Amino acid sequence: MEISGEHRIPAPRREVWAALNDPGVLQASIPGCETLNKESDTSYTAGVVSKIGSIKARFKGKVDFTDIAPPSSYTISGQGQGGMAGSAKGSARVELEECGPQETLLRYTANAEVAGKLATVGSRVIQGVVRKTADDFFCNFVEQVSGVKPTVAAPAKPTAGVNRLVWAIAAGVVVAAAVIAYMLL
C-alpha cells in the first residue's frame, strides 16, 4: 500500500525538524503510542495500541532513520509485531520545505505491508484507519510544535494514494503507527 501527502505546519523548518526528532513530541503525537524509546540517534523502539476493524492489538516495533539531511529530509524504515493480529513493515520518505519564516511544508511518501489477521481485514478498512490515525497524528503534532490546537490537520492538498502517513511515522513510527507514522512520518 502506498501512502503520500503533504501538510503545512505553522512553524519554522528547524523547529519542525527538531520536533520530528524529539521522542517526547513524537510520543505525544502518535495516537495510541504507549512507549517510544530512543535507542540511538538513528533508531527508536515503540509500543503502540491500535484498532483496525474489529482487531485491537498492541504493536511493538523498531524504526530506523537513514538518508538523513538535516533539516530537510530523512527516510524512516520500520517493522512491528502485533502478536496474533499480525505484523506490519514499511518505510517513508519525509521532506521539509520552508514556505516562509513561520511555515513549513512536510511531504511524505510511504509504503506499508501488513500480514496476518490484519491482512484479512481488507485494504479499505486499513486505509480508513491509516487516514484517521494520520489526521490525528498531524493535529497532535501541530499542537505540540506550535501550541495551537487545529480543528483539523492543515493539509496542503491531497496527493495520490491515501492522504496521510501512519506510524510513520507510524510508520508506520507511523509508521510509522504511524507511521509510520509519521511510520510512521
C-alpha positions as CSV (number, residue, x, y, z in Angstrom):
1,M,0.0,0.0,0.0
2,E,1.4,3.4,-1.0
3,I,0.6,6.4,1.1
4,S,1.5,10.0,0.3
5,G,0.6,13.5,1.3
6,E,1.7,16.9,2.5
7,H,0.8,19.2,5.4
8,R,1.6,22.8,6.2
9,I,2.9,23.2,9.7
10,P,2.8,26.7,11.3
11,A,6.4,26.7,12.5
12,P,9.9,27.3,11.1
13,R,11.5,24.3,9.4
14,R,14.2,24.0,12.1
15,E,11.6,23.7,14.8
16,V,9.6,21.1,12.8
17,W,12.8,19.2,12.2
18,A,13.7,19.3,15.9
19,A,10.1,18.1,16.8
20,L,10.3,15.2,14.3
21,N,13.4,14.1,16.1
22,D,12.1,14.6,19.7
23,P,10.9,11.3,21.3
24,G,8.6,13.2,23.7
25,V,6.9,15.2,20.9
26,L,6.5,12.1,18.8
27,Q,5.1,10.0,21.6
28,A,2.6,12.7,22.4
29,S,1.6,13.0,18.7
30,I,1.3,9.3,17.7
31,P,-2.2,8.0,18.5
32,G,-2.0,5.0,20.9
33,C,1.7,5.4,21.5
34,E,2.5,3.9,24.9
35,T,6.3,3.9,24.7
36,L,8.9,5.5,22.4
37,N,12.5,4.9,23.3
38,K,15.5,6.4,21.6
39,E,18.0,3.6,21.1
40,S,20.5,5.7,19.2
41,D,20.5,8.9,17.1
42,T,19.0,6.8,14.2
43,S,16.9,4.2,16.0
44,Y,13.8,4.0,18.1
45,T,11.7,1.3,19.6
46,A,8.0,1.8,20.3
47,G,4.8,0.3,21.7
48,V,1.6,1.3,20.1
49,V,-2.0,0.2,20.7
50,S,-4.2,0.3,17.5
51,K,-7.6,-0.9,16.5
52,I,-8.2,-1.8,12.9
53,G,-11.7,-3.0,12.2
54,S,-12.6,-5.5,15.0
55,I,-8.9,-6.2,15.7
56,K,-7.3,-4.4,18.5
57,A,-3.6,-5.1,19.0
58,R,-0.6,-3.9,20.9
59,F,2.3,-3.5,18.5
60,K,6.0,-3.5,19.4
61,G,8.4,-2.3,16.8
62,K,11.6,-0.7,15.7
63,V,12.2,2.3,13.5
64,D,15.4,3.3,11.8
65,F,16.3,6.7,10.2
66,T,18.6,6.8,7.1
67,D,19.4,9.2,4.4
68,I,19.4,12.0,7.0
69,A,19.9,15.5,5.6
70,P,19.1,17.9,8.5
71,P,16.9,20.0,8.5
72,S,15.5,18.9,5.1
73,S,14.7,15.2,4.9
74,Y,15.1,11.6,6.0
75,T,13.9,8.1,5.3
76,I,12.1,6.1,8.1
77,S,12.0,2.3,7.9
78,G,10.3,0.2,10.5
79,Q,8.5,-3.0,11.4
80,G,6.2,-4.0,14.1
81,Q,4.7,-7.2,15.6
82,G,1.2,-7.3,16.9
83,G,1.1,-10.9,18.2
84,M,-1.8,-12.9,16.7
85,A,-3.1,-9.7,15.0
86,G,-0.1,-9.9,12.6
87,S,2.7,-7.6,11.6
88,A,3.4,-4.5,9.6
89,K,6.5,-3.1,7.9
90,G,7.2,-0.1,5.9
91,S,9.2,2.9,5.0
92,A,8.6,6.6,4.5
93,R,10.5,9.4,2.9
94,V,9.9,12.7,4.8
95,E,10.9,16.1,3.3
96,L,10.6,19.5,4.8
97,E,10.4,22.7,2.7
98,E,10.4,26.2,4.2
99,C,7.5,28.2,2.9
100,G,8.1,31.3,5.0
101,P,9.6,32.3,8.3
102,Q,6.7,30.6,10.2
103,E,5.5,27.9,7.9
104,T,6.9,24.5,6.8
105,L,5.6,22.1,4.2
106,L,6.0,18.5,5.2
107,R,5.8,16.0,2.3
108,Y,5.9,12.2,2.7
109,T,5.7,9.1,0.6
110,A,5.3,5.8,2.4
111,N,5.0,2.1,1.6
112,A,3.5,-0.3,4.0
113,E,2.7,-4.0,4.1
114,V,0.6,-5.9,6.6
115,A,0.4,-9.6,7.3
116,G,-1.6,-12.0,9.5
117,K,-5.1,-11.2,10.7
118,L,-4.6,-7.6,9.7
119,A,-4.3,-8.5,6.1
120,T,-7.7,-10.2,6.2
121,V,-9.5,-7.0,7.3
122,G,-9.3,-5.5,3.8
123,S,-7.4,-2.6,2.3
124,R,-10.4,-0.2,2.5
125,V,-10.7,-0.6,6.3
126,I,-6.9,-0.4,6.7
127,Q,-6.7,2.7,4.5
128,G,-9.5,4.3,6.6
129,V,-7.7,3.7,9.8
130,V,-4.4,4.9,8.3
131,R,-6.2,8.2,7.2
132,K,-7.7,8.7,10.7
133,T,-4.5,7.9,12.5
134,A,-2.5,10.2,10.3
135,D,-5.1,13.0,10.7
136,D,-4.9,12.6,14.5
137,F,-1.1,12.5,14.3
138,F,-0.9,15.8,12.4
139,C,-3.4,17.5,14.6
140,N,-1.4,16.4,17.7
141,F,1.9,17.3,16.1
142,V,0.8,20.8,15.0
143,E,-0.3,21.4,18.6
144,Q,3.0,20.1,20.0
145,V,5.0,22.2,17.7
146,S,3.0,25.5,17.6
147,G,1.0,25.3,20.8
148,V,-2.2,25.8,18.7
149,K,-4.7,23.0,18.5
150,P,-6.1,22.9,15.0
151,T,-9.6,21.8,14.4
152,V,-8.3,19.7,11.5
153,A,-4.8,18.9,10.4
154,A,-3.6,21.5,8.0
155,P,-3.4,19.7,4.7
156,A,-1.9,21.5,1.7
157,K,-3.5,19.4,-0.9
158,P,-4.3,15.7,-1.4
159,T,-1.9,13.6,-3.4
160,A,-2.0,10.2,-5.0
161,G,-2.9,7.3,-2.7
162,V,-4.2,7.6,0.8
163,N,-3.8,11.2,2.1
164,R,-1.6,10.6,5.2
165,L,1.3,9.0,7.0
166,V,0.9,6.3,9.6
167,W,3.2,5.4,12.3
168,A,5.1,6.9,10.5
169,I,5.9,8.0,11.3
170,A,3.8,5.1,12.0
171,A,5.0,4.4,10.3
172,G,4.0,3.4,10.2
173,V,6.6,5.1,13.5
174,V,3.7,5.9,11.7
175,V,4.5,4.2,11.0
176,A,5.1,4.6,11.3
177,A,1.9,3.8,14.0
178,A,2.1,5.7,12.4
179,V,4.0,5.6,10.9
180,I,5.0,5.5,10.5
181,A,3.8,7.1,11.0
182,Y,4.7,9.5,10.9
183,M,5.5,5.5,10.0
184,L,5.4,6.3,10.7
185,L,6.5,10.2,9.0
